Amino acid sequence: MHAMADAFRSLARGQVILPLRPVMWLPDKFGALGMMPAHSAALDRFGVKVVSVFPSNHGTPYDAHQGTVMLFEAKHGRLLALMDATEITAIRTAAVSGVATQALANPDAGDLAILGSGTQAHTHLQAMAQARTLRRVRVWSRNAANARAFAAREPGTVPVAIEVCDTARAAVTGADLICTTTSSPEPVLLGDWLAPGVHINAVGSSVAHARELDAAAMVRGRLYVDRRESTLNESGDFLMAKREGALTDASILGELGEVLIGSRPGRASAADITIFKSLGIAVEDLASAAFLYRRALETGAGQRVEMGGVRSEE
């Protein structure tokens, strides 16, 4: 979470090059290949994540996101490391939500609802336990068996029991922290269900044709994003509500990094509903890889592989 906060501060200060990610869709949009490059002057590193995205993998032995993160140094362009994108994506996404929760949620927030029961539900439970002191946890999934399995395997993660709810509405009623981590293309969280003061981390949708929050939910909240340009081009939660006339571009009150450096205000009152719309951006992967590379050197972890790129002297 510290590494992610530093990355977002650098982004807000203009120290990051971050092109929009190109996406190659497979026939019928069954799956996609995403390419996410970034450069950070603060880290003196650049890199790219190449990841396949197959939402239909939920319920199979395979993760929905699979691929690799490549880390380069910025003096000679040397490839420093190849890393597992599945693990990095799982951890860095939740870590960013943890940073957003620290920045935007009420200080006493601790009644958590998680919609979804997969990898991101697991890491978000860990991140929320770091960001706030949890006093209650509820989980809902479109697959009730998966929700029960989640509740059974997570008791050691938090010091409270995990309640399984039959409906999403029951899970979020009265909650002051909500994380949406589903692969649903249609809303699973409705604005009518939201209690005053709740903070929402909207995580599951990262494409323009899917959303987890309906327009009523989006319009009720103070909206913050990981990156404005990405949201305006890629976020189904935002774009669909905009097409329905509920939002405009001005509805985005700020980027997370802008809140962290104080150039944009965050929560204005305890009754505010705040929304952090997370798409996942390449600087998160870059900062994660740079952090892990430093730790690998310190601990001797990893395997060394000769990749070429060095010319022999004549």
C-alpha positions as CSV (number, residue, x, y, z in Angstrom):
1,M,0.0,0.0,0.0
2,H,2.9,2.4,0.7
3,A,4.4,1.6,-2.8
4,M,1.0,2.2,-4.4
5,A,0.5,5.5,-2.6
6,D,3.9,6.7,-3.7
7,A,3.1,5.7,-7.3
8,F,-0.1,7.7,-7.3
9,R,1.6,10.7,-5.8
10,S,4.2,10.5,-8.6
11,L,1.3,10.3,-11.2
12,A,-0.4,13.3,-9.8
13,R,2.9,15.3,-9.9
14,G,3.4,14.5,-13.6
15,Q,6.3,12.2,-13.1
16,V,4.7,9.2,-14.9
17,I,4.2,8.4,-18.6
18,L,1.1,6.4,-18.9
19,P,-0.4,5.7,-22.4
20,L,-3.9,4.3,-22.6
21,R,-3.7,0.5,-22.8
22,P,-4.2,-1.1,-26.2
23,V,-6.5,-4.1,-26.0
24,M,-6.7,-6.8,-28.6
25,W,-10.1,-8.6,-28.4
26,L,-10.5,-12.2,-29.4
27,P,-13.5,-13.2,-31.7
28,D,-16.9,-12.5,-30.1
29,K,-15.0,-10.7,-27.2
30,F,-14.6,-14.0,-25.5
31,G,-11.2,-12.9,-24.1
32,A,-8.7,-10.1,-24.6
33,L,-5.0,-9.4,-24.5
34,G,-4.2,-6.1,-22.7
35,M,-0.8,-4.3,-23.0
36,M,-0.1,-1.8,-20.2
37,P,3.2,0.2,-20.5
38,A,4.4,2.9,-18.1
39,H,7.5,4.9,-17.1
40,S,8.2,6.4,-13.7
41,A,10.8,9.1,-13.4
42,A,10.7,8.7,-9.6
43,L,11.6,5.0,-9.9
44,D,13.9,5.4,-12.9
45,R,12.1,2.4,-14.3
46,F,9.8,1.5,-17.1
47,G,7.9,-1.6,-18.0
48,V,4.9,-3.3,-19.4
49,K,2.3,-5.8,-18.3
50,V,1.0,-8.1,-20.9
51,V,-2.1,-9.9,-19.6
52,S,-4.9,-12.1,-21.0
53,V,-8.3,-11.3,-19.6
54,F,-10.9,-14.2,-19.6
55,P,-13.8,-13.4,-17.3
56,S,-15.3,-16.7,-18.2
57,N,-12.5,-18.4,-16.2
58,H,-14.4,-17.8,-13.0
59,G,-15.3,-21.3,-11.7
60,T,-12.4,-22.9,-13.5
61,P,-8.9,-23.7,-12.2
62,Y,-7.6,-20.7,-14.2
63,D,-7.5,-17.1,-13.0
64,A,-9.3,-14.5,-15.1
65,H,-6.0,-12.5,-15.5
66,Q,-2.8,-14.3,-16.6
67,G,0.4,-12.9,-18.0
68,T,3.7,-11.3,-17.2
69,V,5.1,-8.0,-16.0
70,M,8.4,-6.9,-17.5
71,L,10.6,-4.4,-15.6
72,F,13.3,-2.4,-17.4
73,E,15.9,0.1,-16.1
74,A,15.8,3.5,-17.8
75,K,19.5,4.2,-18.4
76,H,20.4,1.5,-20.9
77,G,17.0,-0.2,-21.3
78,R,18.1,-3.4,-19.7
79,L,15.4,-6.0,-18.9
80,L,15.7,-6.5,-15.1
81,A,12.9,-9.0,-14.3
82,L,10.0,-11.0,-15.5
83,M,7.2,-11.5,-13.0
84,D,3.8,-13.2,-12.7
85,A,1.1,-10.7,-13.6
86,T,-1.6,-12.8,-11.9
87,E,-0.1,-12.4,-8.5
88,I,0.8,-8.7,-9.0
89,T,-2.7,-7.9,-10.3
90,A,-4.3,-9.6,-7.4
91,I,-2.2,-7.8,-4.8
92,R,-1.7,-4.3,-6.3
93,T,-5.4,-3.9,-7.1
94,A,-6.5,-4.5,-3.5
95,A,-3.6,-2.4,-2.2
96,V,-4.8,0.6,-4.2
97,S,-8.3,0.1,-2.8
98,G,-6.7,0.1,0.6
99,V,-5.0,3.4,-0.1
100,A,-8.3,4.8,-1.4
101,T,-10.1,3.6,1.7
102,Q,-7.5,5.3,3.9
103,A,-7.9,8.5,2.0
104,L,-11.7,8.6,1.5
105,A,-13.6,6.4,4.0
106,N,-14.8,7.7,7.4
107,P,-12.2,7.0,10.1
108,D,-14.5,4.7,12.0
109,A,-15.7,2.7,9.0
110,G,-15.5,-1.0,9.7
111,D,-18.8,-2.6,8.5
112,L,-17.5,-4.3,5.3
113,A,-19.5,-5.8,2.5
114,I,-17.8,-7.7,-0.3
115,L,-19.7,-8.5,-3.5
116,G,-17.9,-11.3,-5.2
117,S,-15.9,-14.3,-3.8
118,G,-12.9,-14.8,-6.1
119,T,-9.3,-13.7,-6.0
120,Q,-10.0,-10.0,-5.7
121,A,-12.5,-10.6,-2.8
122,H,-9.7,-12.4,-1.0
123,T,-7.1,-9.7,-1.4
124,H,-9.6,-6.9,-0.8
125,L,-10.5,-8.5,2.5
126,Q,-6.8,-8.3,3.5
127,A,-6.5,-4.7,2.3
128,M,-9.6,-3.5,4.1
129,A,-8.3,-5.1,7.3
130,Q,-5.1,-3.0,6.8
131,A,-6.9,0.2,6.0
132,R,-9.6,0.1,8.8
133,T,-10.4,-1.8,11.9
134,L,-13.2,-4.2,10.8
135,R,-16.0,-5.0,13.2
136,R,-18.3,-6.9,10.7
137,V,-17.8,-8.6,7.3
138,R,-20.5,-9.8,4.9
139,V,-20.1,-11.5,1.6
140,W,-22.4,-12.1,-1.3
141,S,-21.7,-13.9,-4.6
142,R,-23.9,-14.8,-7.6
143,N,-22.8,-18.4,-6.8
144,A,-23.9,-19.1,-3.3
145,A,-21.6,-22.1,-2.9
146,N,-18.6,-19.8,-3.8
147,A,-19.7,-17.3,-1.1
148,R,-19.9,-20.1,1.5
149,A,-16.5,-21.4,0.5
150,F,-15.0,-17.9,0.8
151,A,-16.4,-17.5,4.3
152,A,-15.1,-20.9,5.3
153,R,-11.5,-20.3,4.1
154,E,-11.0,-16.8,5.2
155,P,-11.4,-16.8,9.1
156,G,-7.7,-16.3,9.7
157,T,-7.7,-13.1,7.6
158,V,-9.8,-11.0,9.9
159,P,-10.7,-11.3,13.6
160,V,-14.5,-11.4,13.0
161,A,-16.8,-14.0,11.5
162,I,-17.7,-13.7,7.8
163,E,-21.5,-13.7,7.2
164,V,-22.8,-15.1,4.0
165,C,-25.8,-13.2,2.5
166,D,-28.4,-14.4,0.1
167,T,-28.7,-11.1,-1.8
168,A,-26.4,-8.3,-2.6
169,R,-28.8,-5.9,-1.0
170,A,-28.7,-7.8,2.3
171,A,-24.9,-7.7,2.2
172,V,-24.6,-3.9,1.7
173,T,-27.5,-2.8,3.9
174,G,-26.0,-0.5,6.6
175,A,-22.4,-1.2,5.4
176,D,-19.9,1.7,5.6
177,L,-17.3,0.0,3.4
178,I,-18.3,-1.8,0.1
179,C,-15.9,-3.6,-2.3
180,T,-17.4,-4.8,-5.6
181,T,-15.1,-7.5,-7.0
182,T,-17.4,-9.4,-9.4
183,S,-17.1,-10.2,-13.1
184,S,-20.7,-9.2,-13.7
185,P,-21.4,-7.2,-16.9
186,E,-24.6,-5.7,-15.3
187,P,-25.0,-3.8,-12.0
188,V,-24.9,-5.7,-8.8
189,L,-24.9,-2.6,-6.5
190,L,-27.9,-0.2,-6.7
191,G,-28.0,3.4,-5.5
192,D,-31.1,2.9,-3.5
193,W,-29.3,0.5,-1.2
194,L,-26.5,2.8,-0.1
195,A,-26.3,4.2,3.4
196,P,-25.0,7.7,4.1
197,G,-21.3,7.8,4.8
198,V,-20.4,4.6,2.9
199,H,-17.2,4.3,0.9
200,I,-17.2,2.1,-2.2
201,N,-14.3,0.5,-4.0
202,A,-15.7,-0.4,-7.4
203,V,-13.1,-2.8,-8.8
204,G,-14.6,-5.6,-10.9
205,S,-15.3,-3.9,-14.2
206,S,-12.3,-2.7,-16.2
207,V,-13.9,-2.4,-19.7
208,A,-16.4,0.0,-21.3
209,H,-19.1,-2.5,-21.9
210,A,-19.6,-3.8,-18.3
211,R,-20.5,-2.2,-15.0
212,E,-21.1,-3.2,-11.4
213,L,-22.8,0.0,-10.2
214,D,-26.0,1.4,-11.6
215,A,-26.4,5.0,-12.6
216,A,-28.2,5.9,-9.4
217,A,-25.3,4.6,-7.3
218,M,-22.8,6.5,-9.4
219,V,-24.7,9.8,-9.2
220,R,-25.2,9.5,-5.4
221,G,-21.4,9.4,-4.7
222,R,-18.5,11.7,-4.8
223,L,-16.6,10.1,-7.6
224,Y,-12.8,9.6,-7.5
225,V,-10.8,7.5,-10.0
226,D,-7.3,6.1,-10.5
227,R,-6.9,8.1,-13.7
228,R,-9.2,10.5,-15.4
229,E,-8.2,9.8,-19.0
230,S,-8.6,6.0,-18.5
231,T,-12.0,6.5,-16.9
232,L,-13.3,8.6,-19.8
233,N,-12.2,6.0,-22.3
234,E,-12.5,2.6,-20.5
235,S,-14.8,2.6,-17.5
236,G,-18.2,1.0,-18.1
237,D,-19.4,2.2,-14.6
238,F,-18.8,5.8,-15.7
239,L,-19.5,5.6,-19.4
240,M,-22.9,3.9,-19.2
241,A,-24.1,6.3,-16.5
242,K,-22.9,9.1,-18.7
243,R,-24.8,7.8,-21.7
244,E,-27.9,7.6,-19.5
245,G,-27.5,11.3,-18.7
246,A,-26.7,10.7,-15.0
247,L,-23.0,11.9,-15.1
248,T,-20.8,14.3,-17.0
249,D,-17.0,14.4,-17.3
250,A,-17.2,17.0,-14.5
251,S,-18.7,14.4,-12.2
252,I,-15.1,13.1,-11.6
253,L,-14.0,15.1,-8.6
254,G,-10.4,14.0,-8.7
255,E,-7.8,11.3,-9.1
256,L,-6.6,9.3,-6.1
257,G,-3.1,10.8,-6.4
258,E,-4.5,14.3,-6.4
259,V,-6.3,13.6,-3.2
260,L,-3.1,12.2,-1.7
261,I,-1.0,15.3,-2.5
262,G,-3.8,17.6,-1.5
263,S,-4.5,19.2,-4.8
264,R,-8.1,17.9,-4.8
265,P,-10.4,17.7,-1.8
266,G,-11.6,14.3,-0.7
267,R,-14.5,13.5,1.7
268,A,-16.3,16.7,2.7
269,S,-18.5,15.3,5.5
270,A,-19.2,12.1,7.4
271,A,-22.5,11.7,5.5
272,D,-20.9,11.8,2.1
273,I,-21.0,8.7,-0.1
274,T,-17.6,8.3,-1.7
275,I,-16.8,6.1,-4.7
276,F,-13.3,5.0,-5.9
277,K,-13.6,3.7,-9.4
278,S,-10.6,1.4,-10.0
279,L,-9.7,0.4,-13.5
280,G,-6.2,-0.7,-12.7
281,I,-3.4,1.2,-14.4
282,A,0.1,0.3,-15.5
283,V,1.9,2.5,-13.0
284,E,0.6,0.1,-10.3
285,D,2.2,-2.8,-12.0
286,L,5.4,-0.9,-12.6
287,A,5.7,0.2,-8.9
288,S,4.8,-3.3,-7.7
289,A,7.5,-4.9,-10.0
290,A,10.1,-2.3,-8.8
291,F,9.3,-3.0,-5.2
292,L,9.5,-6.8,-5.7
293,Y,12.7,-6.5,-7.7
294,R,14.3,-4.6,-4.8
295,R,13.1,-7.2,-2.3
296,A,14.3,-10.1,-4.5
297,L,17.8,-8.5,-4.6
298,E,17.8,-8.1,-0.8
299,T,16.6,-11.6,-0.1
300,G,18.2,-13.6,-2.9
301,A,14.8,-14.6,-4.3
302,G,14.1,-15.5,-7.9
303,Q,16.0,-17.2,-10.7
304,R,18.6,-15.5,-12.8
305,V,18.3,-16.0,-16.6
306,E,20.5,-14.7,-19.3
307,M,18.3,-12.9,-21.8
308,G,20.9,-11.3,-24.1
309,G,21.1,-7.6,-25.0
310,V,24.8,-7.1,-24.1
311,R,27.2,-6.8,-27.0
312,S,30.5,-8.5,-26.6
313,E,33.6,-6.2,-27.1
314,E,35.5,-6.7,-30.4
